[in-house]
């Protein structure tokens, strides 16, 4: 009972955090997602479907309007509950959506969370994902008060692993056969972690 009380107290404290709705980087503006973002997210996902389907369950066999709309309809309530903090990544020069990323799987008692991300295929190879992840990592330290941040990825996802490593996350271990990939096959998971202080 005492543990449940502590969990609830930590959750309530997290809900009182004043969390900004945007993050600025040199080339991008990362803005809190809302229900109105579904269509532009769908277009970016469809543009990148061939690459995303291997790693993202929601993109296999292809992203759907229904799935992305349902997700976006939930993001504001989940943000208020501090279950998910999802951001749209916009190119400052063009205003184009270049990717998405956010915090999830929080344990506010620690506190720790997980960071996930994806980039529009046409925008890869420009260092944008590293730029965004570095900014989001600092954001999690300053505004969320996280002690630890994790990035979890399929060991075969070399691009995602490179981003984690370039952003200073250490490979804490590989969990064997702990998940199913989008096609339903058992897969391992690389757990990268960064202690934030």
Helices and strands as residue ranges (DSSP letters): H 2-15, E 22-24, E 28-32, G 35-37, H 38-47, H 49-52, G 57-59, H 65-80, E 85-91, E 97-107, E 112-119, G 121-123, H 128-139, I 140-144, E 148-153, H 158-166, E 170-180, E 186-195
